[in-house]
């Protein structure tokens, strides 16, 4: 059992469709902070109901049932514009962290993060700052300085990344347009742009390149 932090009472919403993740985070947070109130959600619909209660921090898996990846951040901000959001995801940070941070998340952590890093992320975000791993910070600096050749996915916009992910799952342009509520022509434009930015000519190449950077 870790020593309790005696900061003033605050509330945390844990939104994840896996009970073991919710329970693990609840135990970790309760071990470090006294008086913390834990809210839970296993679907996006439930999460938005809890978001309306203005929790101090929202820890969310963006692949929550009923959610839509990057749009999850927008959905939360519509309910609570000043929400502090820590994305807690199994998605590889080398590809996905920067787009989520750009979309308004306060922090990004992968689910294989050490307990100490989770505590640091929560503490940092509650203090009003943003949090990302050292690796993600380097990616962002490289992107700003134009030295991001080593990771071409940093060149993609959030929407382009969404389209790329769906394409690698074998989903066609028509179904992507339905899922993302975009015109087919718009989806085709995003597909063309991401192919140009990644310097590829096929979905097979896209899947191979994404697999490389996910490793």
NORLIN-V154477 format. One record per helix or strand of 2 or more residues. SS is the DSSP state (2 for helix, 1 for strand). FROM is the first residue (numbers start at 1). LEN is the number of residues. Records with the same first field share a line. If there is no record, write none. Layout:
SS = FROM-LEN ; FROM-LEN
This chain:
1 = 11-5 ; 37-5 ; 57-4 ; 85-5 ; 107-4
2 = 19-14 ; 44-8 ; 71-9 ; 93-10 ; 115-12 ; 134-12 ; 152-4 ; 158-11 ; 173-8 ; 184-15 ; 203-12
